[in-house]
């Protein structure tokens, strides 16, 4: 269940290296002090139980002992996040937590009551889940407030991404889910290799791949259960390409070493790319104004970023209108229209053309090739913005940890 992504490196390294005395280190009482705020051993045990339950892993004594190390790490981070949010007067109400809890239940095809009953049957205190949700929400709100307006994605980045996706449309494609476990040293690589085998064994015994990915993978796809969607073979890391080529739908790979970690990939489906020259479906809208208002379109042309609000462009212009041209095979368009939209990115507008007493421009709402949609300009921009925001949030948290006073029981 999609509750929270945890650090694969930390928990798997703990699984392989934590000494037998770890349970003694987390004896009853205080587990850690974070800037004078206490984390109790009860909190640690509850979070460890939640961690294992949400990943669909069996709560064996060995796994529980190892999971406590990661639970403590998570709780320290969350305490730092909540303290920082308080400093900036960021608050989340119990009602907002309730709504997020309902969303989580709905995503897992459950009611909130059923979800909580399932957790309680596995020994999870509901307060542990609510605390996790609260910490996540205040941190997300703080990061949005601090960085959202500062994150910029250039048109060059967007167009380069679109062109790369379009170029790969003719190559073999795979529908893949992934688990990525990062490692920076030869010793960590060995530990992650063994840890990945442990996860693979758990999945062979029934632990669902998406649940394990949500909890242990450190790839951006973890929040989606490891799903990276359709991807061209050439987009995969070189070490993954021959493995993916051999996997059949429904199969899961053995752990795969790459320079910075370990992958496990699951092949959900595969398809051939669109043959070169195959027709592309393009969705267009046209803005038409009287020729004496052509300057309105010329000013708006570079600002247009999608087909959702084109009526605003012509607000107050007499005789102007927006025409929905629908979806058409690009090869069926007239040579003149093909020339106008050639090289225009999804969500962007063509140059203004004047014909007699009217002026017009075309907006490319989207393109689809061979049944596989190339993301729109807006979708690519949001993806790139999300990646940048996540990077900034991770850096901020690392800095807070480095500057904090954190005392754990030895």
C-alpha positions in Angstrom: 0.0 0.0 0.0 1.3 3.4 -1.0 2.1 4.9 2.4 5.7 6.1 2.2 8.8 5.3 0.3 11.7 4.4 2.5 15.5 4.3 2.0 16.4 1.0 0.3 20.1 1.4 1.1 19.5 1.9 4.8 16.9 -0.8 5.4 18.7 -3.4 3.2 22.1 -2.6 4.6 20.5 -3.0 8.1 18.9 -6.3 7.0 22.4 -7.6 6.1 24.6 -5.9 8.7 22.8 -4.9 11.8 24.3 -6.8 14.8 22.2 -9.2 16.9 22.2 -6.6 19.7 20.0 -4.2 17.6 16.9 -5.2 19.6 18.7 -4.3 22.7 19.7 -0.9 21.3 16.0 -0.3 20.8 14.9 -1.4 24.2 12.0 0.2 26.0 12.3 3.9 26.6 14.0 6.6 24.4 15.2 5.5 21.0 16.5 8.9 19.9 16.6 12.6 20.7 16.3 15.1 17.8 17.0 18.7 18.7 15.6 18.0 22.2 12.6 16.1 20.9 12.2 12.5 21.9 11.4 9.5 19.7 10.3 6.6 21.8 11.0 2.9 21.3 7.3 2.3 21.0 7.2 4.7 18.0 10.0 2.8 16.4 8.3 -0.6 16.9 5.0 0.7 15.5 6.7 2.3 12.4 8.6 -0.9 11.8 5.4 -2.9 11.9 3.8 -0.4 9.5 6.8 -0.7 7.2 6.6 -4.4 6.9 2.8 -4.5 6.6 2.7 -1.9 3.9 5.3 -3.8 1.8 3.4 -7.1 2.2 6.4 -8.7 3.9 6.1 -11.3 6.6 6.6 -10.0 10.1 9.3 -12.5 11.1 11.4 -11.7 14.2 14.5 -11.2 12.0 12.7 -8.8 9.6 11.2 -6.9 12.5 14.5 -6.5 14.1 16.1 -5.2 10.9 13.1 -3.0 10.0 13.5 -1.1 13.3 16.8 0.4 12.1 15.0 1.9 9.1 12.0 3.0 11.1 14.2 5.0 13.4 15.9 6.7 10.4 12.5 7.6 9.0 11.2 9.0 12.3 14.3 11.1 12.7 13.8 12.6 9.3 10.1 13.2 9.9 10.8 14.9 13.2 13.2 17.2 11.5 10.6 17.9 8.7 7.9 18.7 11.2 10.2 21.0 13.3 11.2 22.9 10.1 7.5 23.2 9.1 6.6 24.6 12.5 9.4 27.2 12.1 7.7 28.5 9.0 4.1 28.2 10.4 3.1 25.4 8.1 0.2 23.4 9.6 -2.0 20.5 8.5 -5.3 19.9 10.2 -6.7 16.6 11.3 -9.4 16.9 8.6 -6.7 17.2 5.9 -5.0 14.1 7.3 -8.4 12.3 7.2 -8.8 13.2 3.5 -5.4 11.9 2.7 -6.1 8.7 4.6 -9.3 8.3 2.5 -7.4 8.8 -0.7 -4.9 6.1 0.3 -7.7 3.7 1.1 -9.4 4.5 -2.3 -6.1 3.9 -4.2 -6.0 0.4 -2.6 -9.7 -0.3 -3.4 -10.6 -0.1 0.3 -12.7 2.1 2.6 -10.8 4.0 5.3 -12.4 1.8 8.0 -11.4 -1.4 6.2 -7.8 -0.1 5.8 -7.5 0.8 9.5 -9.0 -2.6 10.5 -6.4 -4.4 8.3 -3.6 -2.4 9.9 -4.9 -3.0 13.4 -5.1 -6.7 12.7 -1.4 -6.7 11.9 -0.5 -4.8 15.1 -0.2 -1.3 13.7 -1.4 1.6 15.8 -3.5 4.0 13.7 -1.6 6.9 15.2 1.6 5.7 13.6 0.1 6.0 10.1 -1.6 9.3 10.8 1.7 10.6 12.1 3.5 9.5 8.9 0.8 11.2 6.8 1.0 14.4 8.8 4.8 14.6 8.4 4.6 14.0 4.7 1.9 16.6 4.2 3.6 19.4 6.1 6.9 18.7 4.4 5.3 18.7 0.9 3.5 22.0 1.7 6.7 23.6 3.0 8.7 22.5 -0.1 6.0 23.8 -2.4 6.0 27.1 -0.6 9.8 27.5 -0.7 10.6 26.2 -4.1 7.6 25.9 -6.4 7.9 29.5 -7.8 11.7 29.1 -8.2 11.7 25.9 -10.2 12.1 26.7 -13.9 12.0 24.3 -16.9 13.3 25.8 -20.1 11.6 25.3 -23.5 14.9 23.7 -24.7 14.6 21.0 -22.0 11.0 20.4 -22.9 11.6 20.2 -26.7 14.7 18.0 -26.2 12.6 15.6 -24.2 9.8 15.5 -26.7 12.2 15.0 -29.6 13.9 12.1 -27.8 10.6 10.4 -27.1 9.5 10.9 -30.7 12.8 9.5 -32.0 12.4 6.4 -29.8 8.8 5.7 -30.9 10.0 3.5 -33.8 12.2 1.3 -31.5 11.1 -1.8 -29.5 9.2 -0.8 -26.3 8.7 -2.4 -23.0 6.1 -1.9 -20.2 8.4 -2.2 -17.2 8.3 -1.9 -13.4 11.5 -1.3 -11.5 13.1 -1.5 -8.1 16.4 0.4 -7.7 18.7 0.1 -4.7 21.5 2.7 -4.7 25.1 1.9 -3.7 28.2 4.0 -3.8 31.0 1.6 -2.8 31.9 -2.0 -3.7 30.9 -3.0 -0.2 27.4 -1.4 -0.6 27.0 -3.0 -4.0 27.6 -6.4 -2.4 25.1 -5.6 0.4 22.5 -4.3 -2.1 23.0 -7.4 -4.3 22.2 -9.7 -1.3 19.4 -7.4 -0.2 17.9 -7.5 -3.7 18.0 -11.3 -3.6 16.1 -11.1 -0.3 13.4 -8.9 -1.8 13.2 -11.3 -4.8 12.6 -14.2 -2.4 9.9 -12.3 -0.6 8.2 -11.6 -4.0 8.5 -15.3 -5.0 6.6 -16.1 -1.7 3.8 -13.7 -2.7 4.8 -10.2 -1.8 3.4 -8.0 -4.6 6.1 -6.2 -6.8 4.3 -2.8 -6.6 4.2 -2.9 -2.8 7.8 -3.9 -2.4 8.8 -1.2 -5.0 6.9 1.5 -3.1 8.7 0.7 0.1 12.2 -0.1 -1.0 12.9 1.4 -4.4 14.8 4.7 -4.6 13.9 5.4 -8.2 11.4 8.3 -8.8 8.9 5.6 -10.0 8.6 4.2 -6.4 5.6 6.3 -5.7 3.8 4.5 -8.6 4.8 1.1 -7.4 7.8 1.0 -9.7 5.8 1.6 -12.9 7.8 3.5 -15.5 5.3 3.0 -18.3 6.3 2.2 -21.8 9.9 2.8 -22.5 12.1 2.3 -25.6 14.8 -0.2 -25.3 17.4 2.4 -26.0 16.2 4.5 -23.0 17.3 1.7 -20.6 20.7 1.6 -19.0 23.1 -0.5 -21.1 23.2 -3.2 -18.4 19.4 -3.5 -18.4 18.9 -3.8 -22.2 20.0 -7.4 -22.8 18.0 -8.5 -19.7 14.9 -6.8 -20.8 15.3 -8.2 -24.3 15.1 -11.8 -22.8 12.3 -11.2 -20.3 8.8 -12.3 -21.3 5.6 -10.6 -20.0 5.0 -11.6 -16.4 8.7 -12.4 -15.6 10.9 -10.7 -13.0 14.7 -10.4 -13.5 17.4 -11.4 -11.1 19.3 -8.5 -9.5 21.2 -6.5 -12.1 24.3 -4.5 -11.2 24.8 -1.1 -12.6 27.6 1.3 -11.6 25.5 3.1 -9.0 23.4 0.3 -7.6 21.2 -2.7 -8.2 18.0 -3.1 -10.3 15.2 -5.6 -10.3 12.9 -5.2 -13.3 9.5 -6.8 -14.0 8.4 -7.1 -17.6 4.6 -6.4 -17.8 4.3 -6.2 -21.6 6.3 -5.6 -24.8 5.6 -4.3 -28.3 7.3 -3.5 -31.5 7.9 0.2 -32.2 6.1 2.1 -34.9 7.6 1.5 -38.3 9.5 4.5 -39.7 7.1 6.6 -41.8 4.0 5.3 -40.0 1.2 7.9 -39.6 1.1 10.1 -36.6 -2.3 11.3 -35.2 -2.2 15.0 -34.4 -4.9 17.0 -32.5 -5.1 20.6 -33.6 -7.0 23.8 -32.7 -7.0 27.0 -34.7 -7.4 30.6 -33.6 -8.8 32.9 -36.3 -9.0 36.7 -36.0 -9.6 39.6 -38.4 -6.4 40.5 -40.2 -6.3 43.9 -38.5 -5.9 42.1 -35.1 -3.0 39.9 -36.2 -0.8 41.6 -33.6 -2.9 40.0 -30.9 -1.9 36.5 -32.1 1.7 37.5 -32.6 1.9 38.6 -29.0 0.2 35.5 -27.7 2.0 33.0 -29.9 5.0 32.4 -27.6 2.9 32.4 -24.5 0.5 29.6 -25.6 1.3 26.3 -23.7 -1.6 24.0 -24.4 -5.2 24.0 -25.7 -7.0 24.5 -22.4 -7.4 28.3 -22.3 -7.3 29.5 -25.9 -10.5 31.5 -25.5 -8.6 33.8 -23.2 -6.3 34.7 -26.1 -9.1 36.3 -28.1 -11.1 37.7 -25.3 -12.5 41.1 -26.4 -11.5 40.7 -30.0 -14.5 41.1 -32.3 -14.9 38.5 -35.0 -12.3 36.1 -33.4 -13.0 32.5 -32.7 -11.3 29.2 -31.8 -11.9 26.2 -34.1 -11.4 22.7 -32.9 -10.0 20.8 -35.8 -10.1 17.4 -34.0 -7.6 14.6 -34.4 -6.3 13.7 -37.9 -3.6 11.5 -39.3 -0.7 13.9 -40.0 -0.2 12.4 -43.5 -3.8 13.3 -44.3 -3.3 17.0 -43.7 -2.6 19.4 -46.5 1.0 20.1 -47.4 0.5 23.7 -46.2 -0.7 22.6 -42.8 2.0 19.9 -42.5 4.6 22.6 -43.2 3.1 24.9 -40.6 3.2 22.3 -37.7 6.5 20.7 -38.7 8.8 21.0 -35.7 6.1 22.5 -33.4 6.1 20.9 -30.0 3.0 19.6 -28.3 1.2 22.4 -26.6 2.9 25.1 -28.8 1.6 27.3 -31.5 2.7 27.9 -35.1 3.7 31.2 -36.5 0.9 33.6 -37.4 -0.3 33.3 -41.1 -2.4 36.0 -42.8 -4.7 35.1 -45.7 -6.8 37.9 -47.1 -8.9 39.5 -44.3 -8.1 36.9 -41.6 -5.0 35.9 -39.6 -4.6 32.6 -37.9 -2.3 30.3 -36.0 -2.5 26.5 -35.2 -2.0 25.0 -31.8 -0.7 21.4 -31.6 -2.7 20.0 -28.7 -1.0 16.6 -28.9 0.4 13.8 -31.1 0.0 10.0 -30.9 2.2 7.6 -32.8 1.5 3.9 -33.2 -1.0 3.8 -30.4 1.5 5.1 -27.9 1.0 8.7 -26.9 3.9 11.1 -26.8 3.4 13.2 -23.6 2.1 16.7 -24.2 4.3 19.7 -23.5 2.5 20.3 -20.2 2.9 16.7 -19.1 6.7 16.8 -19.8 7.0 20.2 -18.1 5.3 18.9 -15.0 7.5 15.8 -14.9 10.7 17.9 -15.2 9.4 20.3 -12.5 8.6 17.4 -10.2 12.1 15.9 -10.6 13.7 19.3 -9.9 11.5 19.9 -6.8 12.3 16.4 -5.4 16.1 17.1 -5.8 15.8 20.4 -4.0 13.8 18.8 -1.2 16.3 16.0 -0.7 19.2 18.4 -0.6 17.3 20.5 2.0 16.7 17.5 4.2 20.3 16.4 4.0 21.4 19.8 5.1 19.0 19.7 8.1 20.3 16.3 9.2 23.9 17.5 9.0 23.2 20.5 11.2 20.8 18.9 13.7 21.7 17.4 17.1 20.7 13.8 16.8 21.4 11.4 19.7 20.5 7.7 19.3 20.8 5.0 22.0 23.9 2.9 21.6 
